């Protein structure tokens, strides 16, 4: 499951990149934008503001779900669907990003999703 907490080699991630403000796109459409990046307990993740799509709440996405980063277009593409993101363990407060059990449950959820073919981006 460790790979869920690491950017894939072909994601075009570079150390120190600021992804805040980038649009986040799932296989079937936009889910919101990166509000912030965080890493607690060696579990780097993105907090994504979904706007009105999921009733104004944010979601937490492990960086291993990132398929591609395009800084020129300011987009982060995920390897899952909007429904899969919406069904992830609910993110309520920033405190949860510092709770090992919560992060582990999010990582376990995304790790169990069926693998997807990479698409050209």
Secondary structure, 3 states (H helix, E strand, C coil): CHHHHCCCCCCCCCCCCCCCCCEEEECCEEEEEEEEEEEECCEEEEEEECCCCCCCCEEEEEHHHEEEEECCCCEEEECCCHHHHHCCCCCCCHHHHHCHHHHHHHHHHHHCCCCCCCCCC
